[in-house]
Amino acid sequence: MHVPITPPITDAINVATHWGVTGVRIETDEGITGYWYTGTTAKGDKMIADTIDLYYAPALVGKDPTMIKQIWDELRFGPMHWIGRAGVTHMAQAAVDIAFGMLCRRRRTSRYGSI
């Protein structure tokens, strides 16, 4: 999703006319869901979404969502580590990480399953 910025954000090199939002939804097998997003200046959104969809989502299936630190380390030091240790991969991981936090807050009143 791209949202217009009025007035545009500018620096010495770039002008951002839109804010891009890439969202994440994580759901356990018991129906508990966590949501979050990461934002850009409307450049690179598809790369972030592809990193989540193609690399992080498959790595999350079947994981115990209470093991946030272990999951974080697996994403951080997994196959995408050598692709990029900043930028796209970290923005994607940040959205996943915060979605897990939301999921855990919602879990306090429910039993956990697996993702």
C-alpha positions in Angstrom: 0.0 0.0 0.0 1.3 3.5 -0.8 0.0 6.6 1.0 0.7 10.1 -0.3 2.9 12.3 1.9 1.9 16.0 1.9 4.2 17.8 1.8 6.8 15.4 0.3 9.8 14.5 2.5 13.0 15.7 1.0 16.7 15.5 1.7 19.8 16.6 -0.3 19.3 13.7 -2.7 15.8 12.2 -2.6 12.2 13.3 -2.6 9.6 10.9 -1.1 6.1 11.6 -2.3 4.5 8.4 -0.9 4.9 6.2 2.2 5.0 2.4 1.5 3.6 -0.1 3.9 4.3 -3.8 3.9 2.2 -5.8 6.3 2.7 -9.1 8.1 0.1 -11.5 9.6 1.2 -14.5 11.7 -1.5 -17.0 12.8 -1.1 -20.0 15.1 -2.9 -23.2 14.5 -5.2 -22.2 17.4 -6.3 -19.0 15.6 -4.2 -16.4 17.6 -3.0 -13.8 15.2 -0.3 -11.1 15.3 -0.1 -8.2 12.8 2.5 -5.6 12.1 4.0 -3.6 9.2 7.2 -1.9 8.1 7.4 1.3 6.2 9.5 2.7 3.4 9.5 5.7 1.1 7.5 3.6 -1.3 10.7 2.0 -2.8 11.5 -1.6 -2.1 8.2 -2.7 -0.7 8.0 -5.7 -3.0 11.5 -6.8 -2.0 10.5 -6.7 1.7 7.2 -8.6 1.0 9.1 -11.2 -1.1 11.7 -11.7 1.7 8.8 -12.4 4.1 6.8 -14.6 1.7 9.6 -16.6 0.1 12.1 -16.9 2.9 10.8 -16.1 6.4 7.2 -17.5 6.2 8.3 -21.0 5.2 10.9 -20.9 8.0 8.2 -20.1 10.6 5.7 -22.9 9.8 5.4 -25.3 12.7 7.5 -23.2 15.1 6.5 -22.7 18.7 5.7 -18.9 18.8 6.8 -18.6 22.4 10.4 -19.2 21.3 10.8 -15.6 19.9 14.5 -15.3 20.6 15.2 -18.7 18.9 13.0 -17.7 15.9 14.7 -14.3 15.7 18.2 -15.9 15.6 17.1 -18.4 13.0 15.8 -15.6 10.7 18.8 -13.3 11.4 21.5 -15.9 11.0 19.7 -18.2 8.4 20.1 -18.3 4.7 19.2 -14.6 4.2 22.1 -13.5 6.5 24.6 -13.4 3.6 22.1 -11.8 1.2 21.8 -8.7 3.4 22.6 -8.0 7.0 20.8 -4.6 6.8 18.1 -2.9 4.7 15.5 -5.2 3.2 16.1 -8.3 5.3 16.2 -6.4 8.6 13.0 -4.4 7.7 11.3 -7.7 6.9 12.5 -9.3 10.1 11.5 -6.3 12.1 7.9 -6.6 10.9 7.9 -10.3 11.6 9.4 -9.7 15.1 6.8 -7.1 16.1 4.0 -9.3 14.8 5.2 -12.0 17.1 5.1 -9.5 20.0 1.5 -8.7 19.1 0.7 -12.4 18.9 2.3 -13.0 22.4 0.2 -10.2 23.9 -2.9 -11.7 22.5 -1.8 -15.1 23.7 -2.0 -14.1 27.4 -5.7 -15.1 27.4 -5.4 -18.1 25.0 -3.5 -21.3 24.7 -0.7 -21.3 22.2 -0.3 -23.7 19.3 2.2 -23.7 16.5 2.4 -21.3 13.6 
